[in-house]
């Protein structure tokens, strides 16, 4: 199995209005930018993806997976020393487009892997533990477009083979933080860490941490993995996504 070097694991921490001058400055966006914008009435599953804002001005991405639960990356809900944030200071805006969103809620409780641990620099020791569920202070499911995206059945990634599985991704990239962007067709390149990490080529950068890596079957989408980091593999920049457990 090829070795991967993780380059980036973090969320965007930029003042509002401060953006990179060009895409080349945003790791994770390579070659032709494969992202397109999703407008306010973009439909499901895109409307279930939202921006997760922190009190320090940083943001990640997250997805509604239950009436009052969202899935994101664990490094999005801790401070620089690895200490868990106050969930009440997390704000989830579903389907955010500019100043409009489908629904907004704050956090109430955070669920992480029991073995989640951080080193002295605040980095996660085992990347495959980089997932978190945030319980919200109110239900967001409206019975219409805003409905949860299910977790893909266990073994879905392995059934797709090491290469060739077509993926979709959507999140709030740091260079376009006020609009949802998506990759409709990107690819799984390999599996790492005993099948718990998906290596992919979706265009995702700072701010996309916690965004869903999805698979589509007959028009229905499910979450295969959670985007976690950017890495270098054989000289190429790739994305790493964590396959979450099927129950929390």
C-alpha positions as CSV (number, residue, x, y, z in Angstrom):
1,X,0.0,0.0,0.0
2,X,1.4,3.4,-0.9
3,X,2.3,5.8,1.9
4,X,0.5,9.1,2.2
5,X,1.9,12.3,3.8
6,X,-0.8,14.4,5.4
7,X,-0.3,18.1,4.6
8,X,-3.2,19.9,6.1
9,X,-5.8,19.1,8.7
10,X,-7.7,22.2,9.8
11,X,-10.5,24.6,9.3
12,X,-10.5,28.0,7.7
13,X,-9.7,30.8,10.1
14,X,-10.0,33.9,8.0
15,X,-11.7,37.2,8.8
16,X,-14.8,37.8,6.7
17,X,-13.9,39.2,3.3
18,X,-10.3,37.9,3.3
19,X,-9.7,35.4,0.5
20,X,-6.8,34.0,-1.5
21,X,-5.8,35.8,-4.6
22,X,-5.9,32.7,-6.7
23,X,-6.9,29.1,-6.5
24,X,-3.3,28.1,-6.6
25,X,-3.1,29.4,-3.0
26,X,-5.8,27.0,-1.9
27,X,-4.5,23.5,-1.3
28,X,-6.8,20.9,-2.5
29,X,-7.9,22.7,-5.6
30,X,-5.8,21.3,-8.5
31,X,-6.0,21.6,-12.3
32,X,-9.4,22.7,-13.5
33,X,-11.7,23.7,-10.7
34,X,-14.3,21.0,-10.6
35,X,-16.7,22.9,-8.2
36,X,-19.9,24.5,-9.2
37,X,-22.2,26.7,-7.1
38,X,-25.4,25.5,-5.5
39,X,-28.0,28.2,-5.2
40,X,-30.6,28.6,-2.5
41,X,-33.2,26.3,-4.1
42,X,-30.6,23.6,-5.0
43,X,-32.7,20.7,-3.7
44,X,-31.7,17.6,-1.8
45,X,-29.2,16.4,-0.8
46,X,-27.4,19.7,-1.2
47,X,-29.8,21.7,1.0
48,X,-28.9,19.3,3.9
49,X,-25.3,20.5,3.8
50,X,-24.5,23.6,5.9
51,X,-21.8,25.8,7.2
52,X,-20.7,25.1,10.8
53,X,-19.5,28.4,12.4
54,X,-17.4,28.7,15.5
55,X,-17.1,31.6,18.0
56,X,-13.5,32.2,16.9
57,X,-14.6,33.1,13.4
58,X,-13.6,29.8,11.9
59,X,-15.9,27.5,10.0
60,X,-16.2,24.0,8.7
61,X,-18.9,22.1,6.8
62,X,-21.5,19.6,8.1
63,X,-24.4,17.6,7.0
64,X,-27.8,16.9,8.5
65,X,-28.0,13.2,9.3
66,X,-31.0,13.2,11.6
67,X,-33.8,15.5,12.7
68,X,-31.5,17.2,15.1
69,X,-28.0,15.8,14.3
70,X,-25.2,16.8,12.0
71,X,-22.1,15.0,11.0
72,X,-18.7,16.8,10.7
73,X,-15.0,16.4,11.4
74,X,-13.8,16.1,15.0
75,X,-11.1,18.6,14.5
76,X,-13.8,21.2,13.7
77,X,-15.2,21.0,17.2
78,X,-12.0,21.4,19.3
79,X,-9.6,24.3,19.9
80,X,-5.9,24.4,19.0
81,X,-5.0,22.4,22.1
82,X,-7.5,19.7,21.3
83,X,-10.0,20.8,23.9
84,X,-13.7,20.3,23.0
85,X,-15.6,23.5,22.3
86,X,-18.8,24.5,24.0
87,X,-21.5,23.1,21.7
88,X,-23.7,26.0,22.4
89,X,-21.2,28.2,20.6
90,X,-21.4,26.2,17.4
91,X,-23.9,27.5,14.7
92,X,-25.2,25.3,11.8
93,X,-26.8,27.0,8.8
94,X,-28.3,24.5,6.4
95,X,-28.3,25.4,2.7
96,X,-26.6,28.7,3.4
97,X,-26.5,31.0,0.3
98,X,-25.2,34.5,1.0
99,X,-27.3,35.7,3.9
100,X,-30.1,33.2,3.5
101,X,-30.3,29.7,4.9
102,X,-32.9,27.0,5.1
103,X,-32.6,26.6,8.8
104,X,-30.3,27.6,11.6
105,X,-29.6,25.8,14.9
106,X,-26.9,25.8,17.7
107,X,-25.2,22.8,19.2
108,X,-26.5,21.1,22.3
109,X,-24.2,18.0,22.7
110,X,-21.1,16.6,20.9
111,X,-20.5,13.0,20.2
112,X,-17.0,11.8,19.2
113,X,-15.1,8.5,19.0
114,X,-14.2,7.2,22.5
115,X,-10.6,6.7,21.4
116,X,-10.2,10.2,19.9
117,X,-6.9,11.6,21.2
118,X,-4.7,14.6,20.3
119,X,-1.0,15.1,20.5
120,X,0.8,18.1,22.2
121,X,0.3,20.2,19.1
122,X,-3.4,19.7,19.0
123,X,-3.3,17.3,16.1
124,X,-5.4,14.1,16.0
125,X,-3.3,11.0,16.6
126,X,-5.4,8.7,14.4
127,X,-7.0,10.4,11.4
128,X,-9.6,7.7,11.1
129,X,-11.1,9.0,14.4
130,X,-11.7,12.4,12.8
131,X,-15.5,12.4,12.9
132,X,-18.0,14.0,15.2
133,X,-21.8,14.3,15.6
134,X,-23.3,17.4,17.0
135,X,-26.8,17.2,18.5
136,X,-28.6,20.5,17.8
137,X,-30.8,22.5,20.0
138,X,-33.8,22.0,17.8
139,X,-35.1,19.8,15.0
140,X,-34.4,20.9,11.4
141,X,-36.2,18.3,9.4
142,X,-39.1,20.0,7.6
143,X,-40.6,17.0,5.8
144,X,-39.6,18.5,2.4
145,X,-36.3,19.2,0.8
146,X,-34.6,19.7,4.1
147,X,-34.3,16.1,5.1
148,X,-31.3,14.1,6.5
149,X,-28.8,12.3,4.3
150,X,-28.3,8.7,5.5
151,X,-24.9,7.1,6.2
152,X,-24.0,4.6,3.5
153,X,-24.2,0.9,4.6
154,X,-21.1,-0.6,6.1
155,X,-18.8,-2.1,3.4
156,X,-20.0,0.3,0.6
157,X,-16.5,1.6,0.0
158,X,-15.0,-1.9,-0.2
159,X,-17.7,-3.0,-2.6
160,X,-16.7,-0.2,-4.9
161,X,-13.1,-1.5,-5.3
162,X,-9.9,0.4,-4.8
163,X,-10.5,2.7,-7.7
164,X,-13.4,3.8,-9.9
165,X,-16.2,4.6,-7.5
166,X,-17.8,7.9,-8.5
167,X,-18.3,10.3,-5.6
168,X,-20.0,13.6,-4.9
169,X,-18.9,16.3,-2.4
170,X,-20.3,19.6,-1.2
171,X,-19.1,22.1,1.3
172,X,-18.3,25.7,2.2
173,X,-14.8,26.2,0.8
174,X,-12.7,29.0,2.4
175,X,-12.4,30.9,-0.9
176,X,-16.2,30.9,-1.3
177,X,-17.3,30.7,2.3
178,X,-20.8,32.2,1.8
179,X,-22.0,29.8,-0.9
180,X,-22.2,26.0,-1.2
181,X,-20.0,24.5,-3.8
182,X,-20.1,20.9,-5.0
183,X,-18.2,18.3,-7.0
184,X,-20.8,16.2,-8.8
185,X,-18.3,13.7,-10.2
186,X,-15.0,13.0,-8.5
187,X,-13.4,9.7,-7.7
188,X,-12.3,7.3,-4.9
189,X,-8.6,6.6,-5.6
190,X,-7.9,4.1,-2.8
191,X,-8.6,3.0,0.7
192,X,-6.2,3.4,3.6
193,X,-5.9,2.5,7.3
194,X,-7.6,-0.8,7.0
195,X,-10.4,0.6,4.8
196,X,-11.3,3.4,7.2
197,X,-9.9,6.3,5.1
198,X,-11.0,7.1,1.6
199,X,-8.4,8.8,-0.7
200,X,-10.3,10.9,-3.2
201,X,-9.7,13.6,-5.9
202,X,-12.6,15.9,-5.1
203,X,-11.7,19.6,-5.1
204,X,-11.9,20.4,-1.4
205,X,-9.9,22.9,0.6
206,X,-9.9,24.8,3.9
207,X,-13.5,25.1,5.1
208,X,-14.5,21.9,3.4
209,X,-13.4,19.9,6.5
210,X,-16.5,18.0,7.7
211,X,-18.2,18.0,4.3
212,X,-19.9,14.9,3.1
213,X,-18.3,12.5,0.5
214,X,-21.3,10.9,-1.0
215,X,-22.3,8.1,-3.3
216,X,-25.4,8.1,-5.5
217,X,-27.6,5.1,-6.3
218,X,-30.7,5.5,-8.5
219,X,-31.0,9.2,-7.5
220,X,-30.6,8.5,-3.7
221,X,-27.5,9.9,-2.0
222,X,-25.8,8.5,1.1
223,X,-22.7,9.6,3.0
224,X,-19.7,7.4,2.4
225,X,-17.2,9.5,4.4
226,X,-16.4,12.8,6.0
227,X,-13.7,15.0,4.4
228,X,-10.9,15.4,6.9
229,X,-7.6,16.4,5.4
230,X,-5.4,17.1,2.4
231,X,-2.5,14.9,1.7
232,X,0.3,14.2,-0.8
233,X,0.4,10.9,-2.6
234,X,3.1,10.2,-5.2
235,X,3.6,14.0,-5.7
236,X,-0.1,14.7,-6.1
237,X,-2.4,16.5,-3.7
238,X,-5.4,14.3,-2.7
239,X,-8.2,14.4,-0.2
240,X,-8.6,12.1,2.8
241,X,-12.1,11.3,4.2
242,X,-13.1,9.3,7.2
243,X,-15.7,6.5,7.0
244,X,-17.9,7.1,10.0
245,X,-19.5,4.3,12.1
246,X,-22.9,3.2,11.2
247,X,-24.3,4.0,14.6
248,X,-23.5,6.7,17.2
